[in-house]
Amino acid sequence: MVSLAEGASWQSAAPPLPGTGAALSVGAPVSRAVALAGGVVARPVATLTLSYDARLIDHSRAAAFLNTLRECLG
């Protein structure tokens, strides 16, 4: 399981369904301070968690997928 969360909230992510290799969970947005254009602003931030079958997907590919998704959404 790979998460971009701060803290332990990733532990409640559902495992992939039988017959699938991965499951992506998106948490509810929470207002957080983020750096933007040289300043700090409040923005909604959601937690992305990927549960996956390690027999099919290795950890580095799972982490790379989440980081790419985060960059595309940012």
N, CA, C and O atoms as a Tripos MOL2 file, in Angstrom:
@<TRIPOS>MOLECULE
protein
  296   295    74     0     0
PROTEIN
NO_CHARGES

@<TRIPOS>ATOM
      1 N           0.8460   -1.1670    0.0000 N.3       1 MET1
      2 CA          0.0000    0.0000    0.0000 C.3       1 MET1
      3 C           0.8940    1.2340    0.0000 C.2       1 MET1
      4 O           1.8620    1.2970    0.7590 O.2       1 MET1
      5 N           0.5840    2.2030   -0.8350 N.am      2 VAL2
      6 CA          1.3370    3.4490   -0.9210 C.3       2 VAL2
      7 C           0.3660    4.5860   -0.7060 C.2       2 VAL2
      8 O          -0.7430    4.5710   -1.2410 O.2       2 VAL2
      9 N           0.7730    5.5700    0.0710 N.am      3 SER3
     10 CA         -0.0920    6.7030    0.3410 C.3       3 SER3
     11 C           0.6980    7.9930    0.2660 C.2       3 SER3
     12 O           1.8830    8.0220    0.5950 O.2       3 SER3
     13 N           0.0490    9.0510   -0.1640 N.am      4 LEU4
     14 CA          0.6390   10.3790   -0.1310 C.3       4 LEU4
     15 C           0.1160   11.1490    1.0780 C.2       4 LEU4
     16 O           0.1880   12.3780    1.1130 O.2       4 LEU4
     17 N          -0.4030   10.4400    2.0560 N.am      5 ALA5
     18 CA         -0.9760   11.0650    3.2380 C.3       5 ALA5
     19 C           0.0970   11.4220    4.2450 C.2       5 ALA5
     20 O           1.1620   10.8080    4.2900 O.2       5 ALA5
     21 N          -0.2030   12.4230    5.0470 N.am      6 GLU6
     22 CA          0.6250   12.7390    6.1960 C.3       6 GLU6
     23 C          -0.0450   12.0840    7.4020 C.2       6 GLU6
     24 O          -1.1730   12.4420    7.7410 O.2       6 GLU6
     25 N           0.6000   11.1670    8.0320 N.am      7 GLY7
     26 CA          0.0010   10.5170    9.1870 C.3       7 GLY7
     27 C          -0.4590    9.1090    8.8750 C.2       7 GLY7
     28 O           0.0070    8.4830    7.9230 O.2       7 GLY7
     29 N          -1.3910    8.6140    9.6980 N.am      8 ALA8
     30 CA         -1.7740    7.2050    9.6360 C.3       8 ALA8
     31 C          -3.1210    6.9680    8.9700 C.2       8 ALA8
     32 O          -3.6450    5.8580    9.0640 O.2       8 ALA8
     33 N          -3.7130    7.9700    8.2930 N.am      9 SER9
     34 CA         -5.0450    7.7870    7.7210 C.3       9 SER9
     35 C          -5.0740    6.7550    6.5990 C.2       9 SER9
     36 O          -6.1430    6.2280    6.2910 O.2       9 SER9
     37 N          -3.9380    6.4500    5.9800 N.am     10 TRP10
     38 CA         -3.8800    5.4700    4.8900 C.3      10 TRP10
     39 C          -4.2420    4.0770    5.3580 C.2      10 TRP10
     40 O          -4.5830    3.2310    4.5310 O.2      10 TRP10
     41 N          -4.1830    3.8070    6.6540 N.am     11 GLN11
     42 CA         -4.4190    2.4540    7.1510 C.3      11 GLN11
     43 C          -5.8550    1.9910    6.9520 C.2      11 GLN11
     44 O          -6.1310    0.7940    7.0390 O.2      11 GLN11
     45 N          -6.7670    2.9080    6.6880 N.am     12 SER12
     46 CA         -8.1630    2.5190    6.5010 C.3      12 SER12
     47 C          -8.5080    2.2660    5.0380 C.2      12 SER12
     48 O          -9.6720    2.0290    4.7150 O.2      12 SER12
     49 N          -7.5220    2.3100    4.1520 N.am     13 ALA13
     50 CA         -7.7790    2.0920    2.7180 C.3      13 ALA13
     51 C          -8.2080    0.6550    2.4610 C.2      13 ALA13
     52 O          -7.6910   -0.2900    3.0560 O.2      13 ALA13
     53 N          -9.1580    0.5240    1.5660 N.am     14 ALA14
     54 CA         -9.6590   -0.8120    1.2230 C.3      14 ALA14
     55 C          -8.6520   -1.5520    0.3500 C.2      14 ALA14
     56 O          -7.9900   -0.9330   -0.4840 O.2      14 ALA14
     57 N          -8.5250   -2.8640    0.5260 N.am     15 PRO15
     58 CA         -7.6340   -3.6400   -0.3540 C.3      15 PRO15
     59 C          -8.2570   -3.7720   -1.7360 C.2      15 PRO15
     60 O          -9.4600   -3.5650   -1.8960 O.2      15 PRO15
     61 N          -7.4500   -4.1130   -2.7330 N.am     16 PRO16
     62 CA         -8.0160   -4.3250   -4.0720 C.3      16 PRO16
     63 C          -9.0360   -5.4560   -4.0580 C.2      16 PRO16
     64 O          -8.9110   -6.4010   -3.2790 O.2      16 PRO16
     65 N         -10.0340   -5.3600   -4.9120 N.am     17 LEU17
     66 CA        -11.0340   -6.4260   -5.0230 C.3      17 LEU17
     67 C         -10.3950   -7.6720   -5.6290 C.2      17 LEU17
     68 O          -9.4210   -7.5610   -6.3730 O.2      17 LEU17
     69 N         -10.9200   -8.8410   -5.3250 N.am     18 PRO18
     70 CA        -10.3900  -10.0640   -5.9450 C.3      18 PRO18
     71 C         -10.4020   -9.9500   -7.4680 C.2      18 PRO18
     72 O         -11.3810   -9.4950   -8.0580 O.2      18 PRO18
     73 N          -9.3150  -10.3640   -8.0870 N.am     19 GLY19
     74 CA         -9.2100  -10.2980   -9.5380 C.3      19 GLY19
     75 C          -8.6700   -8.9860  -10.0730 C.2      19 GLY19
     76 O          -8.5100   -8.8340  -11.2840 O.2      19 GLY19
     77 N          -8.3830   -8.0220   -9.1840 N.am     20 THR20
     78 CA         -7.8080   -6.7490   -9.6210 C.3      20 THR20
     79 C          -6.4140   -6.6000   -9.0280 C.2      20 THR20
     80 O          -6.0820   -7.2370   -8.0290 O.2      20 THR20
     81 N          -5.6040   -5.7530   -9.6530 N.am     21 GLY21
     82 CA         -4.2310   -5.5650   -9.1970 C.3      21 GLY21
     83 C          -4.0450   -4.3920   -8.2720 C.2      21 GLY21
     84 O          -3.0650   -4.3370   -7.5290 O.2      21 GLY21
     85 N          -4.9880   -3.4300   -8.3040 N.am     22 ALA22
     86 CA         -4.8170   -2.2310   -7.4850 C.3      22 ALA22
     87 C          -6.1510   -1.5440   -7.2490 C.2      22 ALA22
     88 O          -7.1120   -1.7380   -7.9940 O.2      22 ALA22
     89 N          -6.1900   -0.7320   -6.1880 N.am     23 ALA23
     90 CA         -7.3700    0.0750   -5.8720 C.3      23 ALA23
     91 C          -6.8940    1.4520   -5.4400 C.2      23 ALA23
     92 O          -6.0470    1.5740   -4.5550 O.2      23 ALA23
     93 N          -7.4400    2.4860   -6.0640 N.am     24 LEU24
     94 CA         -7.0960    3.8610   -5.7340 C.3      24 LEU24
     95 C          -8.2030    4.4470   -4.8710 C.2      24 LEU24
     96 O          -9.3760    4.4080   -5.2410 O.2      24 LEU24
     97 N          -7.8260    4.9890   -3.7240 N.am     25 SER25
     98 CA         -8.7880    5.6330   -2.8320 C.3      25 SER25
     99 C          -8.4690    7.1180   -2.7730 C.2      25 SER25
    100 O          -7.3050    7.5170   -2.7210 O.2      25 SER25
    101 N          -9.5210    7.9280   -2.7810 N.am     26 VAL26
    102 CA         -9.3620    9.3800   -2.6640 C.3      26 VAL26
    103 C         -10.1320    9.8140   -1.4270 C.2      26 VAL26
    104 O         -11.3400    9.5990   -1.3280 O.2      26 VAL26
    105 N          -9.4240   10.4250   -0.4860 N.am     27 GLY27
    106 CA        -10.0560   10.8810    0.7380 C.3      27 GLY27
    107 C         -10.8060   12.1860    0.5310 C.2      27 GLY27
    108 O         -10.6240   12.8580   -0.4840 O.2      27 GLY27
    109 N         -11.6400   12.5410    1.4800 N.am     28 ALA28
    110 CA        -12.3780   13.8020    1.4160 C.3      28 ALA28
    111 C         -11.4080   14.9720    1.5250 C.2      28 ALA28
    112 O         -10.4710   14.9180    2.3220 O.2      28 ALA28
    113 N         -11.6120   16.0230    0.7450 N.am     29 PRO29
    114 CA        -10.7170   17.1860    0.8100 C.3      29 PRO29
    115 C         -10.7860   17.8710    2.1770 C.2      29 PRO29
    116 O         -11.8460   17.9800    2.7920 O.2      29 PRO29
    117 N          -9.6240   18.3240    2.6220 N.am     30 VAL30
    118 CA         -9.4940   19.0540    3.8780 C.3      30 VAL30
    119 C          -8.7340   20.3390    3.5690 C.2      30 VAL30
    120 O          -7.7470   20.3050    2.8340 O.2      30 VAL30
    121 N          -9.1680   21.4560    4.1070 N.am     31 SER31
    122 CA         -8.4880   22.7250    3.8640 C.3      31 SER31
    123 C          -7.1380   22.7340    4.5840 C.2      31 SER31
    124 O          -7.0590   22.5230    5.7940 O.2      31 SER31
    125 N          -6.0700   22.9870    3.8040 N.am     32 ARG32
    126 CA         -4.7110   23.0290    4.3590 C.3      32 ARG32
    127 C          -3.9580   24.2020    3.7640 C.2      32 ARG32
    128 O          -4.2930   24.6810    2.6810 O.2      32 ARG32
    129 N          -2.9480   24.6600    4.4690 N.am     33 ALA33
    130 CA         -2.0820   25.7270    3.9650 C.3      33 ALA33
    131 C          -1.1000   25.1340    2.9630 C.2      33 ALA33
    132 O          -0.4290   24.1430    3.2510 O.2      33 ALA33
    133 N          -1.0190   25.7510    1.7760 N.am     34 VAL34
    134 CA         -0.0860   25.3010    0.7440 C.3      34 VAL34
    135 C           0.6390   26.5100    0.1660 C.2      34 VAL34
    136 O           0.1000   27.6160    0.1360 O.2      34 VAL34
    137 N           1.8770   26.2830   -0.2950 N.am     35 ALA35
    138 CA          2.6470   27.3470   -0.9320 C.3      35 ALA35
    139 C           2.1710   27.4990   -2.3680 C.2      35 ALA35
    140 O           2.0710   26.5180   -3.1050 O.2      35 ALA35
    141 N           1.8770   28.7440   -2.7650 N.am     36 LEU36
    142 CA          1.4080   28.9990   -4.1190 C.3      36 LEU36
    143 C           1.8360   30.3980   -4.5320 C.2      36 LEU36
    144 O           1.4970   31.3770   -3.8680 O.2      36 LEU36
    145 N           2.5770   30.4930   -5.6230 N.am     37 ALA37
    146 CA          3.0060   31.7770   -6.1850 C.3      37 ALA37
    147 C           3.7170   32.6500   -5.1470 C.2      37 ALA37
    148 O           3.4410   33.8450   -5.0370 O.2      37 ALA37
    149 N           4.6170   32.0540   -4.4030 N.am     38 GLY38
    150 CA          5.3980   32.8180   -3.4310 C.3      38 GLY38
    151 C           4.6820   33.1530   -2.1390 C.2      38 GLY38
    152 O           5.2320   33.8640   -1.2980 O.2      38 GLY38
    153 N           3.4740   32.6610   -1.9630 N.am     39 GLY39
    154 CA          2.7180   32.9190   -0.7390 C.3      39 GLY39
    155 C           2.1180   31.6410   -0.1980 C.2      39 GLY39
    156 O           2.3020   30.5620   -0.7610 O.2      39 GLY39
    157 N           1.3990   31.7750    0.8990 N.am     40 VAL40
    158 CA          0.7260   30.6320    1.5070 C.3      40 VAL40
    159 C          -0.7750   30.9000    1.4640 C.2      40 VAL40
    160 O          -1.2480   31.9480    1.9040 O.2      40 VAL40
    161 N          -1.5120   29.9310    0.9250 N.am     41 VAL41
    162 CA         -2.9630   30.0570    0.8140 C.3      41 VAL41
    163 C          -3.6280   28.7800    1.3140 C.2      41 VAL41
    164 O          -3.0090   27.7160    1.3470 O.2      41 VAL41
    165 N          -4.8890   28.8970    1.7010 N.am     42 ALA42
    166 CA         -5.6590   27.7220    2.1070 C.3      42 ALA42
    167 C          -6.2660   27.0970    0.8590 C.2      42 ALA42
    168 O          -6.9190   27.7800    0.0700 O.2      42 ALA42
    169 N          -6.0490   25.7940    0.6830 N.am     43 ARG43
    170 CA         -6.5770   25.0550   -0.4670 C.3      43 ARG43
    171 C          -7.1020   23.7060    0.0080 C.2      43 ARG43
    172 O          -6.5900   23.1490    0.9790 O.2      43 ARG43
    173 N          -8.1170   23.1790   -0.6650 N.am     44 PRO44
    174 CA         -8.5680   21.8260   -0.3210 C.3      44 PRO44
    175 C          -7.5260   20.8050   -0.7920 C.2      44 PRO44
    176 O          -7.0660   20.8590   -1.9320 O.2      44 PRO44
    177 N          -7.1670   19.8900    0.0820 N.am     45 VAL45
    178 CA         -6.1770   18.8590   -0.2100 C.3      45 VAL45
    179 C          -6.7980   17.5000    0.1340 C.2      45 VAL45
    180 O          -7.3370   17.3190    1.2260 O.2      45 VAL45
    181 N          -6.7200   16.5540   -0.7970 N.am     46 ALA46
    182 CA         -7.2600   15.2110   -0.5760 C.3      46 ALA46
    183 C          -6.1130   14.2050   -0.4920 C.2      46 ALA46
    184 O          -5.0620   14.4020   -1.1010 O.2      46 ALA46
    185 N          -6.3180   13.1500    0.2500 N.am     47 THR47
    186 CA         -5.3350   12.0780    0.3780 C.3      47 THR47
    187 C          -5.5660   11.0420   -0.7140 C.2      47 THR47
    188 O          -6.6900   10.5820   -0.9130 O.2      47 THR47
    189 N          -4.4910   10.6740   -1.4270 N.am     48 LEU48
    190 CA         -4.5510    9.6030   -2.4270 C.3      48 LEU48
    191 C          -3.8500    8.3830   -1.8500 C.2      48 LEU48
    192 O          -2.7130    8.4820   -1.3880 O.2      48 LEU48
    193 N          -4.5170    7.2340   -1.8700 N.am     49 THR49
    194 CA         -3.9320    5.9970   -1.3680 C.3      49 THR49
    195 C          -4.1150    4.9010   -2.4120 C.2      49 THR49
    196 O          -5.2090    4.7220   -2.9480 O.2      49 THR49
    197 N          -3.0590    4.1810   -2.6910 N.am     50 LEU50
    198 CA         -3.1110    3.0960   -3.6570 C.3      50 LEU50
    199 C          -2.8220    1.7850   -2.9360 C.2      50 LEU50
    200 O          -1.7270    1.5910   -2.4080 O.2      50 LEU50
    201 N          -3.8060    0.8860   -2.9130 N.am     51 SER51
    202 CA         -3.6110   -0.4680   -2.4030 C.3      51 SER51
    203 C          -3.3460   -1.3400   -3.6150 C.2      51 SER51
    204 O          -4.0350   -1.2130   -4.6280 O.2      51 SER51
    205 N          -2.3580   -2.2230   -3.5310 N.am     52 TYR52
    206 CA         -2.0230   -3.0190   -4.7060 C.3      52 TYR52
    207 C          -1.5010   -4.3890   -4.3100 C.2      52 TYR52
    208 O          -1.0530   -4.6070   -3.1840 O.2      52 TYR52
    209 N          -1.5700   -5.2920   -5.2530 N.am     53 ASP53
    210 CA         -1.0550   -6.6450   -5.0800 C.3      53 ASP53
    211 C           0.4330   -6.6150   -5.4270 C.2      53 ASP53
    212 O           0.7970   -6.4320   -6.5890 O.2      53 ASP53
    213 N           1.2800   -6.7910   -4.4370 N.am     54 ALA54
    214 CA          2.7310   -6.6930   -4.6300 C.3      54 ALA54
    215 C           3.2860   -7.8080   -5.5060 C.2      54 ALA54
    216 O           4.4380   -7.7450   -5.9370 O.2      54 ALA54
    217 N           2.4770   -8.8270   -5.7700 N.am     55 ARG55
    218 CA          2.9180   -9.8670   -6.7030 C.3      55 ARG55
    219 C           2.8290   -9.3810   -8.1460 C.2      55 ARG55
    220 O           3.4830   -9.9310   -9.0320 O.2      55 ARG55
    221 N           2.0140   -8.3430   -8.3820 N.am     56 LEU56
    222 CA          1.8050   -7.8200   -9.7280 C.3      56 LEU56
    223 C           2.4730   -6.4640   -9.9610 C.2      56 LEU56
    224 O           2.9330   -6.1740  -11.0660 O.2      56 LEU56
    225 N           2.5230   -5.6400   -8.9190 N.am     57 ILE57
    226 CA          3.0310   -4.2680   -9.0360 C.3      57 ILE57
    227 C           4.0810   -4.0530   -7.9550 C.2      57 ILE57
    228 O           3.8120   -4.2880   -6.7770 O.2      57 ILE57
    229 N           5.2830   -3.6050   -8.3420 N.am     58 ASP58
    230 CA          6.2930   -3.3660   -7.3080 C.3      58 ASP58
    231 C           6.1080   -1.9720   -6.6970 C.2      58 ASP58
    232 O           5.4630   -1.0970   -7.2750 O.2      58 ASP58
    233 N           6.6910   -1.7980   -5.5190 N.am     59 HIS59
    234 CA          6.5030   -0.5810   -4.7350 C.3      59 HIS59
    235 C           6.9390    0.6650   -5.5010 C.2      59 HIS59
    236 O           6.2450    1.6800   -5.4570 O.2      59 HIS59
    237 N           8.0600    0.6140   -6.1930 N.am     60 SER60
    238 CA          8.5530    1.8070   -6.8820 C.3      60 SER60
    239 C           7.6020    2.2440   -8.0010 C.2      60 SER60
    240 O           7.4260    3.4430   -8.2180 O.2      60 SER60
    241 N           6.9950    1.3050   -8.7050 N.am     61 ARG61
    242 CA          6.0280    1.6690   -9.7570 C.3      61 ARG61
    243 C           4.7490    2.2450   -9.1480 C.2      61 ARG61
    244 O           4.1700    3.1870   -9.6900 O.2      61 ARG61
    245 N           4.3180    1.6880   -8.0390 N.am     62 ALA62
    246 CA          3.1180    2.2050   -7.3740 C.3      62 ALA62
    247 C           3.3560    3.6330   -6.8770 C.2      62 ALA62
    248 O           2.5020    4.5000   -7.0550 O.2      62 ALA62
    249 N           4.5050    3.8780   -6.2590 N.am     63 ALA63
    250 CA          4.8310    5.2220   -5.7770 C.3      63 ALA63
    251 C           4.9810    6.1980   -6.9390 C.2      63 ALA63
    252 O           4.5390    7.3430   -6.8440 O.2      63 ALA63
    253 N           5.5970    5.7600   -8.0300 N.am     64 ALA64
    254 CA          5.7550    6.6220   -9.2060 C.3      64 ALA64
    255 C           4.3930    6.9890   -9.7910 C.2      64 ALA64
    256 O           4.1810    8.1310  -10.1990 O.2      64 ALA64
    257 N           3.4680    6.0260   -9.8330 N.am     65 PHE65
    258 CA          2.1180    6.3040  -10.3340 C.3      65 PHE65
    259 C           1.4490    7.3850   -9.4910 C.2      65 PHE65
    260 O           0.8850    8.3330  -10.0380 O.2      65 PHE65
    261 N           1.5050    7.2520   -8.1600 N.am     66 LEU66
    262 CA          0.8620    8.2460   -7.2980 C.3      66 LEU66
    263 C           1.5220    9.6040   -7.4410 C.2      66 LEU66
    264 O           0.8300   10.6220   -7.4580 O.2      66 LEU66
    265 N           2.8220    9.6450   -7.5440 N.am     67 ASN67
    266 CA          3.4970   10.9390   -7.7010 C.3      67 ASN67
    267 C           3.1420   11.5960   -9.0270 C.2      67 ASN67
    268 O           2.9350   12.8090   -9.0800 O.2      67 ASN67
    269 N           3.0690   10.8100  -10.1000 N.am     68 THR68
    270 CA          2.6600   11.3590  -11.3970 C.3      68 THR68
    271 C           1.2320   11.8730  -11.3410 C.2      68 THR68
    272 O           0.9390   12.9480  -11.8640 O.2      68 THR68
    273 N           0.3390   11.1160  -10.7130 N.am     69 LEU69
    274 CA         -1.0520   11.5470  -10.5720 C.3      69 LEU69
    275 C          -1.1270   12.8450   -9.7890 C.2      69 LEU69
    276 O          -1.8640   13.7540  -10.1700 O.2      69 LEU69
    277 N          -0.3790   12.9440   -8.7050 N.am     70 ARG70
    278 CA         -0.3580   14.1710   -7.9000 C.3      70 ARG70
    279 C           0.1030   15.3630   -8.7350 C.2      70 ARG70
    280 O          -0.4790   16.4450   -8.6480 O.2      70 ARG70
    281 N           1.1450   15.1700   -9.5440 N.am     71 GLU71
    282 CA          1.6410   16.2540  -10.3940 C.3      71 GLU71
    283 C           0.5960   16.6760  -11.4340 C.2      71 GLU71
    284 O           0.4360   17.8650  -11.7070 O.2      71 GLU71
    285 N          -0.1030   15.7120  -12.0040 N.am     72 CYS72
    286 CA         -1.1310   16.0190  -13.0070 C.3      72 CYS72
    287 C          -2.3110   16.7730  -12.3870 C.2      72 CYS72
    288 O          -2.9010   17.6420  -13.0290 O.2      72 CYS72
    289 N          -2.6470   16.4430  -11.1570 N.am     73 LEU73
    290 CA         -3.7710   17.0950  -10.4790 C.3      73 LEU73
    291 C          -3.3980   18.4580   -9.9090 C.2      73 LEU73
    292 O          -4.2610   19.3090   -9.6960 O.2      73 LEU73
    293 N          -2.0950   18.6600   -9.6610 N.am     74 GLY74
    294 CA         -1.6240   19.8910   -9.0140 C.3      74 GLY74
    295 C          -1.6050   21.0060   -9.9540 C.2      74 GLY74
    296 O          -1.2360   22.1200   -9.5830 O.2      74 GLY74
@<TRIPOS>BOND
     1     1     2 1
     2     2     3 1
     3     3     4 2
     4     3     5 am
     5     5     6 1
     6     6     7 1
     7     7     8 2
     8     7     9 am
     9     9    10 1
    10    10    11 1
    11    11    12 2
    12    11    13 am
    13    13    14 1
    14    14    15 1
    15    15    16 2
    16    15    17 am
    17    17    18 1
    18    18    19 1
    19    19    20 2
    20    19    21 am
    21    21    22 1
    22    22    23 1
    23    23    24 2
    24    23    25 am
    25    25    26 1
    26    26    27 1
    27    27    28 2
    28    27    29 am
    29    29    30 1
    30    30    31 1
    31    31    32 2
    32    31    33 am
    33    33    34 1
    34    34    35 1
    35    35    36 2
    36    35    37 am
    37    37    38 1
    38    38    39 1
    39    39    40 2
    40    39    41 am
    41    41    42 1
    42    42    43 1
    43    43    44 2
    44    43    45 am
    45    45    46 1
    46    46    47 1
    47    47    48 2
    48    47    49 am
    49    49    50 1
    50    50    51 1
    51    51    52 2
    52    51    53 am
    53    53    54 1
    54    54    55 1
    55    55    56 2
    56    55    57 am
    57    57    58 1
    58    58    59 1
    59    59    60 2
    60    59    61 am
    61    61    62 1
    62    62    63 1
    63    63    64 2
    64    63    65 am
    65    65    66 1
    66    66    67 1
    67    67    68 2
    68    67    69 am
    69    69    70 1
    70    70    71 1
    71    71    72 2
    72    71    73 am
    73    73    74 1
    74    74    75 1
    75    75    76 2
    76    75    77 am
    77    77    78 1
    78    78    79 1
    79    79    80 2
    80    79    81 am
    81    81    82 1
    82    82    83 1
    83    83    84 2
    84    83    85 am
    85    85    86 1
    86    86    87 1
    87    87    88 2
    88    87    89 am
    89    89    90 1
    90    90    91 1
    91    91    92 2
    92    91    93 am
    93    93    94 1
    94    94    95 1
    95    95    96 2
    96    95    97 am
    97    97    98 1
    98    98    99 1
    99    99   100 2
   100    99   101 am
   101   101   102 1
   102   102   103 1
   103   103   104 2
   104   103   105 am
   105   105   106 1
   106   106   107 1
   107   107   108 2
   108   107   109 am
   109   109   110 1
   110   110   111 1
   111   111   112 2
   112   111   113 am
   113   113   114 1
   114   114   115 1
   115   115   116 2
   116   115   117 am
   117   117   118 1
   118   118   119 1
   119   119   120 2
   120   119   121 am
   121   121   122 1
   122   122   123 1
   123   123   124 2
   124   123   125 am
   125   125   126 1
   126   126   127 1
   127   127   128 2
   128   127   129 am
   129   129   130 1
   130   130   131 1
   131   131   132 2
   132   131   133 am
   133   133   134 1
   134   134   135 1
   135   135   136 2
   136   135   137 am
   137   137   138 1
   138   138   139 1
   139   139   140 2
   140   139   141 am
   141   141   142 1
   142   142   143 1
   143   143   144 2
   144   143   145 am
   145   145   146 1
   146   146   147 1
   147   147   148 2
   148   147   149 am
   149   149   150 1
   150   150   151 1
   151   151   152 2
   152   151   153 am
   153   153   154 1
   154   154   155 1
   155   155   156 2
   156   155   157 am
   157   157   158 1
   158   158   159 1
   159   159   160 2
   160   159   161 am
   161   161   162 1
   162   162   163 1
   163   163   164 2
   164   163   165 am
   165   165   166 1
   166   166   167 1
   167   167   168 2
   168   167   169 am
   169   169   170 1
   170   170   171 1
   171   171   172 2
   172   171   173 am
   173   173   174 1
   174   174   175 1
   175   175   176 2
   176   175   177 am
   177   177   178 1
   178   178   179 1
   179   179   180 2
   180   179   181 am
   181   181   182 1
   182   182   183 1
   183   183   184 2
   184   183   185 am
   185   185   186 1
   186   186   187 1
   187   187   188 2
   188   187   189 am
   189   189   190 1
   190   190   191 1
   191   191   192 2
   192   191   193 am
   193   193   194 1
   194   194   195 1
   195   195   196 2
   196   195   197 am
   197   197   198 1
   198   198   199 1
   199   199   200 2
   200   199   201 am
   201   201   202 1
   202   202   203 1
   203   203   204 2
   204   203   205 am
   205   205   206 1
   206   206   207 1
   207   207   208 2
   208   207   209 am
   209   209   210 1
   210   210   211 1
   211   211   212 2
   212   211   213 am
   213   213   214 1
   214   214   215 1
   215   215   216 2
   216   215   217 am
   217   217   218 1
   218   218   219 1
   219   219   220 2
   220   219   221 am
   221   221   222 1
   222   222   223 1
   223   223   224 2
   224   223   225 am
   225   225   226 1
   226   226   227 1
   227   227   228 2
   228   227   229 am
   229   229   230 1
   230   230   231 1
   231   231   232 2
   232   231   233 am
   233   233   234 1
   234   234   235 1
   235   235   236 2
   236   235   237 am
   237   237   238 1
   238   238   239 1
   239   239   240 2
   240   239   241 am
   241   241   242 1
   242   242   243 1
   243   243   244 2
   244   243   245 am
   245   245   246 1
   246   246   247 1
   247   247   248 2
   248   247   249 am
   249   249   250 1
   250   250   251 1
   251   251   252 2
   252   251   253 am
   253   253   254 1
   254   254   255 1
   255   255   256 2
   256   255   257 am
   257   257   258 1
   258   258   259 1
   259   259   260 2
   260   259   261 am
   261   261   262 1
   262   262   263 1
   263   263   264 2
   264   263   265 am
   265   265   266 1
   266   266   267 1
   267   267   268 2
   268   267   269 am
   269   269   270 1
   270   270   271 1
   271   271   272 2
   272   271   273 am
   273   273   274 1
   274   274   275 1
   275   275   276 2
   276   275   277 am
   277   277   278 1
   278   278   279 1
   279   279   280 2
   280   279   281 am
   281   281   282 1
   282   282   283 1
   283   283   284 2
   284   283   285 am
   285   285   286 1
   286   286   287 1
   287   287   288 2
   288   287   289 am
   289   289   290 1
   290   290   291 1
   291   291   292 2
   292   291   293 am
   293   293   294 1
   294   294   295 1
   295   295   296 2
@<TRIPOS>SUBSTRUCTURE
     1 MET1         2 RESIDUE 1 A MET
     2 VAL2         6 RESIDUE 1 A VAL
     3 SER3        10 RESIDUE 1 A SER
     4 LEU4        14 RESIDUE 1 A LEU
     5 ALA5        18 RESIDUE 1 A ALA
     6 GLU6        22 RESIDUE 1 A GLU
     7 GLY7        26 RESIDUE 1 A GLY
     8 ALA8        30 RESIDUE 1 A ALA
     9 SER9        34 RESIDUE 1 A SER
    10 TRP10       38 RESIDUE 1 A TRP
    11 GLN11       42 RESIDUE 1 A GLN
    12 SER12       46 RESIDUE 1 A SER
    13 ALA13       50 RESIDUE 1 A ALA
    14 ALA14       54 RESIDUE 1 A ALA
    15 PRO15       58 RESIDUE 1 A PRO
    16 PRO16       62 RESIDUE 1 A PRO
    17 LEU17       66 RESIDUE 1 A LEU
    18 PRO18       70 RESIDUE 1 A PRO
    19 GLY19       74 RESIDUE 1 A GLY
    20 THR20       78 RESIDUE 1 A THR
    21 GLY21       82 RESIDUE 1 A GLY
    22 ALA22       86 RESIDUE 1 A ALA
    23 ALA23       90 RESIDUE 1 A ALA
    24 LEU24       94 RESIDUE 1 A LEU
    25 SER25       98 RESIDUE 1 A SER
    26 VAL26      102 RESIDUE 1 A VAL
    27 GLY27      106 RESIDUE 1 A GLY
    28 ALA28      110 RESIDUE 1 A ALA
    29 PRO29      114 RESIDUE 1 A PRO
    30 VAL30      118 RESIDUE 1 A VAL
    31 SER31      122 RESIDUE 1 A SER
    32 ARG32      126 RESIDUE 1 A ARG
    33 ALA33      130 RESIDUE 1 A ALA
    34 VAL34      134 RESIDUE 1 A VAL
    35 ALA35      138 RESIDUE 1 A ALA
    36 LEU36      142 RESIDUE 1 A LEU
    37 ALA37      146 RESIDUE 1 A ALA
    38 GLY38      150 RESIDUE 1 A GLY
    39 GLY39      154 RESIDUE 1 A GLY
    40 VAL40      158 RESIDUE 1 A VAL
    41 VAL41      162 RESIDUE 1 A VAL
    42 ALA42      166 RESIDUE 1 A ALA
    43 ARG43      170 RESIDUE 1 A ARG
    44 PRO44      174 RESIDUE 1 A PRO
    45 VAL45      178 RESIDUE 1 A VAL
    46 ALA46      182 RESIDUE 1 A ALA
    47 THR47      186 RESIDUE 1 A THR
    48 LEU48      190 RESIDUE 1 A LEU
    49 THR49      194 RESIDUE 1 A THR
    50 LEU50      198 RESIDUE 1 A LEU
    51 SER51      202 RESIDUE 1 A SER
    52 TYR52      206 RESIDUE 1 A TYR
    53 ASP53      210 RESIDUE 1 A ASP
    54 ALA54      214 RESIDUE 1 A ALA
    55 ARG55      218 RESIDUE 1 A ARG
    56 LEU56      222 RESIDUE 1 A LEU
    57 ILE57      226 RESIDUE 1 A ILE
    58 ASP58      230 RESIDUE 1 A ASP
    59 HIS59      234 RESIDUE 1 A HIS
    60 SER60      238 RESIDUE 1 A SER
    61 ARG61      242 RESIDUE 1 A ARG
    62 ALA62      246 RESIDUE 1 A ALA
    63 ALA63      250 RESIDUE 1 A ALA
    64 ALA64      254 RESIDUE 1 A ALA
    65 PHE65      258 RESIDUE 1 A PHE
    66 LEU66      262 RESIDUE 1 A LEU
    67 ASN67      266 RESIDUE 1 A ASN
    68 THR68      270 RESIDUE 1 A THR
    69 LEU69      274 RESIDUE 1 A LEU
    70 ARG70      278 RESIDUE 1 A ARG
    71 GLU71      282 RESIDUE 1 A GLU
    72 CYS72      286 RESIDUE 1 A CYS
    73 LEU73      290 RESIDUE 1 A LEU
    74 GLY74      294 RESIDUE 1 A GLY
